[in-house]
Amino acid sequence: MKVTIARTAGFCMGVRRAVEMALDASNKNQVPIYTYGPLIHNPQVLSILAEKGITVLEEIPESGEGIVIIRAHGVPPQDRQALIDAGFQVIDATCPRVIKVQSIIAKHARDGYASIIIGDREHPEVKGLLGYAGNQGYIADSVEALDRLPDFEKAIIVAQTTQNTAFFNRVRNRVNQNHPHYKIYATICDSTEKRQAEVKALAQSVDAIVVVGGSDSGNTRRLYEIAALTGKPTQHIETENELDIRQLENFRHIGITAGASTPNWIIKRVYRALEKQLVQKGRIFRRWAYLVQRYLLLSNIYLAIGAGCLAYAATELLGIPATAPDVLIAALYILCMHTFNNLIDISSDRYSDPDRATFYQNNRSWLSALTLGAGAGVLILAYSRGLLFFILLFFMGLMGVVYNFSLVPKRVGIRRKSKIRDIPGSKTVLVGLAWGIVTSLLPALHHAGGIQANAVGVFFWIFCLVFVQTAFFDIMDMQGSRIVGKETIPILLGENRTMRLLKILAGSMAVLIWIASALGFVALSGLFIGICPLMMMIFLYFHEHGEFSPGFRQNFLMESHFIFAGLLALMGSLIFI
Ligand code: SF4
């Protein structure tokens, strides 16, 4: 059984931008925040915005205070001015593609042109566009309505950005025939077109289609209609709870698409629910393999094995003996810190990784015991190596705990930006530093009696690898991070720039370790170990090209890189003995 998610599924650029602007405004300001009309047609997103205190302003009052966000559809300029006159601060989240149409209309209105908007007269975008046409604005929602309009001396034709292309082409032909002097602007947004074309193509390669999105969302309903017209069994659902698994369980390949107002985390939940349900109906071996994989990943045991492997690879690179305590200290420290953070991060995981949130909610007791056991194990092992190691690891553990708690007492009244985790990008950097220290610097300190230049080099190399992995998962969690106000690296730099940075870092780490090995700065095993960052770079490339869906397989593959590094180190040690 295979599940494929359409590449165009989920927020379009304009909707994503509007939601991000609303969430950023809420995270950065402590004044009332409104959206002028519902921000998008998705009840789950609207209820999250309401939870964040962002409410809907239906009418413009005579006076008011706070911030009003103008949604992606835009508004007439008169409404914008009325909001400012009422005393609101206005944040304009109008989609740039809609702004372009507004500008075309405004410019021609100034030059005395009539503006004919091809669109739905009740749609907020069309109402907004009309406001830019002065008293020379007209709406045509059919060819007949167009024919009923007077013959203008000067006129332009524009389309609502989500208009049906076939209909607009009919209009264009009629205008060319009857009013060849009219200027025609093709202003349909290609995002809608691509989404509809993809669902048609997807239907050819799958046995059934699930369309995810609000029941009030027009573009989601159109996707459902297009998919259903192909003859493939099609379900329109708002959340994973509405999935009709019985209808889908006998199909070999299922496609998922989603409307422009459906957030990633809902698509992810649907994907994971399908994956889980369908695996449960599969063969016993597959069921067990899935369950083991899921437990290892969610409990961070797989990550801890990776940390142990990375510690082993570091000792190989440094040419120092690899002992069980080196590997165990790294593995247990990572297990303790990551599980602890997951336990207290359930609220943000609700959006970014809903399955993890449920897992931690349901298994709180034994996961807490696991965290305590791993922490105690690290301290015992550290103590066996001397007081310095004990103090170092105790301090690192303390930092991991303090990271999540406010450093400012409640009575001071400053609750925002009072934790270390509130420092933008801190998580990715601190995770990389902690991994680097436990996997390379501590073994070097113990076996070499000090930290030499090559140990610093290996520490930096591991820091970069862990940075790539952590920032990749941050990209996956971007929408959830925004909801809870976390400023991760991808939120600071943007998704595309972060992805570019990660690919460059991974590629550079491969080249650097090969050069360092060839020059004798680290052991020759580095020639093998360098394949690990190269694999990471290839993984990122395939992820960018839509090869991985947001399921356990993707996380499993990413987390396998460090285990792979340990295996490569072993291979190197056997060959370059
Ligand atoms: S569909 Fe296109 S025009 Fe409309 S909000 Fe999305 S990106 Fe902007």
Residues whose N, C-alpha, C, O or C-beta is under 5 A from the ligand:
A	BS01	SF4	C12 M13 G14 V15 A72 C95 R97 V98 T161 C189 S191
